[in-house]
């Protein structure tokens, strides 16, 4: 039995598929609840369907950075097997960055799915951070970055090309604030962030850069966490219109709506499974399916539908489920 990944994805067949939701928390009680919820939902869906990123940048109290770094290390080490636990460290130009790396990477680097670097302006910033990360024993840890300024957007293709990079996120609030009032406050929250041309341009640049280099674009936070309908609309827009394949969550109630918005529908999953089964029977030669011609280009797309279904905990037809057992 030939794995469709080998036929359709080529050199990308071994690429790690990361969850579509990245959940942030920085307060001790919330970090513990987030890890517990991650374990519960992994049991429910049969896969780890969201990352938990333990936050040092916004989570550590001023003056308490060392204690917070030790806490984050202990929580990461105590997470259940199969968990995906990450850390957002302080910006590289702050002293607390070295504190974070020196404690967390040395103590718990083996358990980290990635490290998020905030306020990255160019690829050289990643290299600078990696000097400390790798010296602390983190040479194996993938890097995610947060771009938060017009300068970073200008350099985003250079950033996306970095070989250690796995994902780029967008700091919409810092981005808007950096424009000195030229973008109204509505551009940093709610559905207003999908209306201002400069904000939309930044989001599209990130998405395009990531797809150009095989990286994951991660959509920014939606701050109105109590408005589930608005969040669902935002997640749907990010996924279906802006090309994002991942999104931040800042409240447990946001996780399931994000999973749903980024998941294919049952109809899409069924169509993909049936088409791929038909293609496999002719050894991936072109076929006619439902009155349309398909070849390996469209097979690749429909295989990615199946992979996204698996990543979001959706039920996969048995003829495709065999490739995920």
N, C-alpha and C positions, 0 to 999 in steps of 0.2 A: 504494500500500500504506500503510494507516494504522497508525501505531505504537500498540500497545495502551496505552502510557504516556499518550498524549494523551487517550485515551478514558476510561481507568480511574482515573488518578491526578490529573487536573486540575492544580491549582496546584502539586502536589507532583511533577509529572512531571520537573522539573529537579533534584530533590533528589539530592545525591551519595550513592551507596551505598558505605559504607566497609566494609572487610573485617571478617569476624566474629572474627578473632584479632588481638590487639595484643601483640606480643612485646617484652619489656623486657630490656635489657642495659646495663650501665654500665662494665664493665671492658674495657679496650682490645681485648684479644684476642677477647673474646666479642662485642663490638660488631662487629668486623670479620667474625667467623664468621657472625653473624646476618645481616649485609648480603649476604654471599656466599650463604647459604642462601636468602634471599629471592629473589635473582636466579635461583638454580637451580630453585626451585619455581615461579617465574613462567614459566620456560621449559617446565617439565613440564606445568603446568596451562593455560598460555595466558593467564594473568591474574595480577595481583599478589594473592595470596590471604591475605596477612597484613601488617600494619604492623610496622615496626621502630621502637621508641621508644628513643632513646639517652638514658640516665638521668644527669642531673646531681645530682638530690637525694640519691640513695643511691650513685651511682657516683663522684662526685668526692671524692678524699681531702681531709680537713680541711687547709686551707692550700694546696691545689692546685686550687682552683676555677677560677682563670684558665686554667691550662694545660689543664684538662679541657674547659673551654668552647671553647678553640681546637681541641682534638682532635675534639670533637663536630662543630664547624663543618666541619673538613676531611673528616671521614667522610661527612657529609651531602652536601657538594659533590662527593665522589668516587663517590657511589652511581650505579648504572647508570640509564639513562633508563627511566622508567616505575615506578621504585621509589617506595614510600611510606615516607618517613623522617620521624619526629617527634622531639621532644625534651621530656623532663620537666625543667622548671626547678626551682630551689629555691623554697620558699614565699615569698609576696610580702612578708612581714615580716622576711625575712633579707637582709642586705647582698648575699649571693651571687646573689639574684634579679636585681638590677640588673646584676651582672657577666655572668650568663648571657645576659640579653636584649641588653645592649650589645655583646656579642661575637657570639653565635650568630645573632640575628635580623639584625644588620647584615651579617654575612658570608655567611650561608647561608639567610636567610629565604625566598629564592626557591625553595628545594628542600624546604621543610618542608611536610608534609601537615597538620600541626597542632602546637599547643603544649599540653602537659598542665600544668595548674596544680594543684599539690597543696594540701591543707588549706584548701580554700575553705569559708567559713562562710556566705556570703550573696552575692546578686547584686552588691552594692556592691564586694565583693572582686574580682570579675571586672573591673568598671569601673576599679578602681584599677590592676590589672595592665595593662589595655589602654592606659592613659596612657603607660606605658613602652614597651610592645610596638609601639604605633602610631608613637610618636616615633622608634623605631629602624627604621621602614620595614616593619613587619609588619601593616599594616592589612588585608591580604588573607588573613591566616592564620587558619583556624578554631581555636576554642578548645575543649579538652576539660578537664574538671575532675574532681578527686578529692574526694569528701565523706567525712569521717572522724570526725564527732562527732554527738552527738544534736542539737546546735543546728543543724548543717548539714542533718540529716534534717528537722528542723522547717521549714527554709527551702527544701526541695528543689524545690517547685513554682515558687517564685520564681526559683530558680537556673535551672531548666529553661526558663523563659520567656525567658531572656536571648537576644536576637537573634543574638549572635555565637557562641553555644554550639552545639556539634555533638554532644557525648557527655558522659555522666556516669558515672564509675566509683566504686567503693566501697572505701574503705580499711578492711577488716574488722578488721585487727589493732589499728590505732589506735582504731577504734570500740569494740572490746571493752575495750581498756586504759583508755579514758576513763570507764568505769563503776565504777572503784574496787573491783574484785573482785566486783561484783554479777552479772557474767556470768562463768562459769568459763572457764578457758583453752581448753577444748574448743570453745568458740564461735568461736575464731579460726582453726581449722585443720581439715583433714580433712572428713569428712562431718558433724562436729559443728556446723559453721557452717550446716547446713541443719536444725538441730534446736531451737536456742534461740529462743523466741518474739520476743525483742527484736531479734535479728539478722535473723530472717526478716522481721519487720515493716520494718526498715530497707531490706532488699533490695527488698521489694515497693513501698515508697514511692518509691524511686528508679526502678524500672521503670514504675510508674504515671505518675510525673511526666514521664518521658521520652516515653512514648507520648502523653500529653496534649498535648505541644507539638512532636511530630514529631522528637524527638531520639533518639539511640542509647544505650540502657542497656548498660553494659559491666560484666560480672560480675568480681568480685574474684579475686585470685590464689589458686591452690591450691598450698600450700607443699610438699606431699609429692610432689615432682616425679618420684621414682623409681617411684611406684605408679601405673602407667598405667591400670589397671582402675578405681582409685578416682577418678582424674582424669576418666576417661570418664563415670563415674556422676555426678560433680559437674557436668560440662559438660552432660550430658543433663538433669539436674534444673534447672539454670539456664535452659536453653533451653526445655524443654517444660513446666515447671511454674511458673517465676517470670517468664517473659516477657522474658528477656534475649536480645539479638540479637548480642552480642559478648562476648568473654572475654579476660582477660589470660593470657599465657604467660610463664614465667620460665625455661624450659629448652627447648631445641630439640625434645626428645622429647615435649613437650606440644602442639606445634603441630598435628600431623596428627590426634590424637584430638579436639582442639577443632574442627577443620574438619569431621570426621566427625559429631560430636555436633550441630553447628549446621546441618548440611546436610540437605535433604530426602532421603528414600529414593528409590530408582529407581522404585518404584511410585507414589510421590507425584508425582514429576516427570512420569511418563508420563500419569497421570490429568490433571494440570494442563494439559499440552500438548494432549491430545485434547479436553478440555473447552473450552479457549480457541480451538482451531481451529474447533470447532463453533459457538461464539459469534460468531466473526468472520464466518462464512458468513451469519449472519442480521443482520449489522451491530449486534451486541451487544444485540439484543432478548432477552427471556427465552426460555429453552429448557428442555426436559426432557432430562436426561442421566443415564443409569444409574438411571432410575426416580425421579429427584428434580428439583424445580424449581430453576433457577439464574437469577440476574440479575446486574446489575452489581456488587452487593455481594459475591457469591461470586466473580465473575470477578476482582475486585480482589484477593481473597485468593489465588486460584490464580496470578494473574500474579506476586504477590510470592513464591510458591513457586519460580517460574521464575527470578526475580531472585536469590533466595537460592542456588539451584543454581549459577548463574553465578558468584556471589561466592565460592563454596566450591570452585570448580574441577570441578564435576560435569559429566558429559556431558549436553548439552541436545539434545532431538530437533530435527531439522533444521527442522521447521515453526515452531519458536520460536527456534532459533539464528540465523535471519536477522536478528533484531532486535538482535543483539549483535556483528554483523560490522563 
